Amino acid sequence: MASSIRKWRKRRGLRQREVAQILGVTVGQVSHYETGRHVLPAEKAVLLAKVTQTDPHVFRPDLFPKKRFEAA
């Protein structure tokens, strides 16, 4: 889960500093999220998902199940 944050950030071409600004935390805190030392809080996962138009499942699959596409 933690490494998925780093992979996502790198795919988006973002620096830890930019993610820290979005979340309102320090660069050190982002590093801790990425290494798994600290768990990204649910509210921060939702914020990051909204700002970057990403599903919060990417950041916290334990709290936000992957959405399934439903046939209309």
C-alpha positions as CSV (number, residue, x, y, z in Angstrom):
1,M,0.0,0.0,0.0
2,A,2.7,2.5,0.9
3,S,4.8,1.8,-2.2
4,S,1.7,2.4,-4.3
5,I,1.7,6.0,-3.1
6,R,5.3,6.4,-4.4
7,K,4.6,4.6,-7.7
8,W,1.5,6.8,-8.2
9,R,3.5,10.0,-7.4
10,K,6.3,9.1,-9.8
11,R,3.9,8.1,-12.6
12,R,2.3,11.6,-12.2
13,G,5.6,13.3,-12.3
14,L,5.1,14.9,-8.9
15,R,7.7,15.6,-6.3
16,Q,7.2,14.8,-2.6
17,R,7.2,18.6,-2.0
18,E,4.1,18.9,-4.3
19,V,2.3,16.1,-2.6
20,A,3.1,17.6,0.8
21,Q,1.6,20.9,-0.3
22,I,-1.6,19.2,-1.5
23,L,-1.9,17.4,1.8
24,G,-0.8,20.2,4.1
25,V,2.0,18.1,5.6
26,T,5.8,18.1,5.6
27,V,7.9,16.4,3.0
28,G,9.1,14.1,5.8
29,Q,5.6,13.0,6.4
30,V,5.1,12.2,2.8
31,S,8.2,10.1,2.9
32,H,6.8,8.3,5.9
33,Y,3.6,7.5,4.0
34,E,5.6,6.2,1.1
35,T,7.8,4.0,3.2
36,G,5.0,2.7,5.3
37,R,6.3,4.2,8.5
38,H,3.0,6.1,8.9
39,V,-0.3,5.2,7.4
40,L,-2.0,7.8,5.2
41,P,-5.1,8.9,7.0
42,A,-8.4,8.4,5.3
43,E,-9.1,12.1,5.1
44,K,-5.8,12.7,3.4
45,A,-6.4,9.9,0.9
46,V,-9.8,11.4,0.0
47,L,-8.2,14.9,-0.4
48,L,-5.4,13.6,-2.5
49,A,-7.8,11.7,-4.7
50,K,-10.1,14.7,-5.2
51,V,-7.3,17.1,-6.1
52,T,-5.7,14.7,-8.5
53,Q,-8.9,13.1,-9.9
54,T,-7.9,9.7,-8.7
55,D,-9.9,7.0,-6.8
56,P,-9.0,6.9,-3.1
57,H,-8.7,3.1,-3.5
58,V,-5.2,3.8,-5.0
59,F,-4.0,5.2,-1.6
60,R,-6.0,3.2,0.9
61,P,-7.5,0.0,-0.6
62,D,-8.1,-1.2,2.9
63,L,-10.7,1.5,3.5
64,F,-12.0,2.3,0.0
65,P,-12.9,-0.8,-2.0
66,K,-12.3,-0.7,-5.7
67,K,-15.3,0.5,-7.6
68,R,-16.8,-2.0,-10.0
69,F,-18.4,-0.9,-13.2
70,E,-22.0,-1.7,-13.3
71,A,-23.9,-2.4,-16.5
72,A,-26.7,0.2,-17.2
